[in-house]
Amino acid sequence: MKRRTLLLLVMAGVLSAEQGGKYLIIAANEFAAVVQPLAAWKTKKGVPAKVVPKSEAGSTPAQIQAYIRNAYSNWPVRPEYVLLVGAPSLIPAYGNNNDCYYGDMGGSSLMEISVGRFPVSTARECSLLVNKTLAYERPNPAGDTSWFVRGTTVVREDSPADPYYQPDSRFVRGLWQSSGFELCESLCNLWGHNSSHVNSAAAAGRSFITYRGQGIGVWWTPFNTIAPSSWNNGAKMPVVVAATCATVTLAPGEKMLGDSMMLARTASGLGGAVAYFGTTSSGTGISGRRSACYRGFFTALYSEKQHRLGPATLRGRFRVDSLFPSEPIRYWEWTLLGDPELNVWTGRPRPTVVEFDSVIHLGRQDFVVQVGAAGSPVSGALVCAAMDSTVYATGTTDGSGRTVLDINPANVGTMTVTVTGSNLLPFEGSARVTVADRPYLLIDGTVVDDFAGNRDGFINPGEGCRLVCRLRNVGGMTATSVSGVLRLSDVHVAVVDSTAEFGSIRPDSIAAGDPFEVRVDTLVRDGYAASGLLRVRDAAGDSWNCPVGLVVRAGRIEVVAPLLLDSAPGGNGNGRLGRNESGRLQVGLRNSGGGPLAGVVAILERVDTNVVVVDSTAAFGTLGPGAEKPGS
């Protein structure tokens, strides 16, 4: 049976409030722009994202939760993931220790949707976590892949031995071994291991690092001096799971090990961890409660084949609630620092073979995509086709590796095709949308002849210009006897000659027309944009409205490096004009605009009657765009 998708409209990678989004990012106002690349990637791969600034979502936990609940109940595309972008001092947690609150849609104190947090206080930190997430989800296909199948468990054993620490770690290493890991490393204080061994493992690259043992703020000695800033592991960043007491804080102004692992390194020199899953509270005799979430999380990833981070954390919490329903604190103490929709690597990334029609036509149609890897079909892969604001369709491949998307492209252009999935290297390709049974004309460029100007090939203020437009036929038939009429609705640019003939234009061919003529007002400034339409028709009566944009380039003067020369005998040489002193003022000029300036003369006028200007003029000659000259 064919799988079809609902057609959605997307604008600029972020959905409007009326349409909603599966991935809701609530960001402190100053980070809303910084997180846009992450939203764009999520949308492109088929998880429509919406960025909402805190000023819109609310400033208190109750207001933010109410915003999320309204979105969950009323948006046509409702949230499945929520990312909070901001440290607790910017986006508060419930009770200063609980982010699960934001995933509770029904009032039961249990989570229906996944929640994660970027604990960032600056734009630099926000950019760092955005870049980490993107680098993790889009690894270099030619890079080292061994780290994807290497994991490390860390145990700080008690005396007498805790009944859960070692068995839990053996359980996870068993899952790794069954999944083909080449290294299942076990570190323990009883065997002489310490923080330096954790640092060395992380620096070499690990897919997971886990901890079982006591701790508050940091893991306990001898694992209490871990230095994530020293790891230098680049994009080989682990998901860290710490089943211990309070190594994540949601109290404003506090920092713990979770923060240091997440915020280690820089946006240009990646490292540290990509995600940290730990707790915000402490207690005694609760290692079994922590064991439930620890095992439930890894069972979801490896046995239940849940490859997204947030849902795996929900499965861990579900196990806690199932075994210990009367202890809700053991449920909501668990907190995720990182992207809740993160595609978690549980094995080596597999290169994908994706097949689809690379050229398609306008109109409603089935767009078939076939996904395979290593010679076998891939089921469960997420496929997304998108083009500007007219096409957005997603589907999941069936057992034969196939999905059928219902698309209806309304204009020619390039449609992106993106495929992601469990342990799949992301595929990013495209299909060209064209016309089969008629011509389809687009502007392919414009040449400027500023015949009544300085002939620099740019439109400058006060010039008369001839514009030669080129038309490309991207359709499947020849357009004959093509003509065009230029219409500009602009008070500063007048059209003197508005018509042009282009002749016949065959498919995949370009034709230049007769020149249009325009005249530009002398008062317009650099960068002024005049827009209009080129209305094109052919002999068959087909017509096209082609947008036209004309940008005016003009010079712009900036004063640079003024220097007062008050040397003897007229002054004392201190660079300041004092009483009864005389000197020479040297001023440089820069043309920061896009057009040339000729015959530039500067005139110095006084504004203080106590100063007498003896020589008031300086000549600079011609200043081209970006040119700078010192004055005389």
Buried (B, 14 or more C-beta within 10 A) or exposed (E): EEBEBEBBEBEEBBBEEEBBBBBBBBBBEBBBEBBBBBBBBBBBBBBBBBBBBBEEBBEEBEEBBEBBBEBBEEBEBBBBBBBBBBBBEBBBBBEBBBBBBBBBBEEEEBBBBBBBBBBBBEBEBBBBBBBBBBBBBBBEEEEEBEBBBBBBBBBBBBEEEBEBBBEBBEBBBEBBEEBEBEBBBBBBBEEEBBBBBBBEBBBBBBBBBBBBBBBBBBBBEBBBEBEBEBBBBBBBBBBBBBBBBBBBBBBEEBBBBBBBBBBBBBBEEBBBBBBBBBBBBBBEEBBBBBBBBBBBBBBBBBEEEBBBBBBBBBBBBBBBBEBBEEBBBBBBBBBBBBBBBBBBBBBBBBEBBBEBEEEBBBEEBEBBBBBBBEEEBBBBBBBBBBBBEBBBBBBBBBEEBBBBBBBEBBBBBEBBBBBBBBBBBBBBBBBBBBBBEBBBBBBBEBEBBBEBBEEBEBBBBBBBBBBBBBBBBBBBBBBEEBBBBBEBEBEBBEBEEBEBEBBBBBBEEBBBBBBBBBBBBEEBEBEBEBEBBBBBBBEEEBEBEBEBEBBBBBBBBEEBEEEBEBEEEBBEEEEEBEEEBEBBBBBBBBBBBBBBBEEBEBEEEEEEEEEEEEEEEBEBEEBEBEBBBEBE
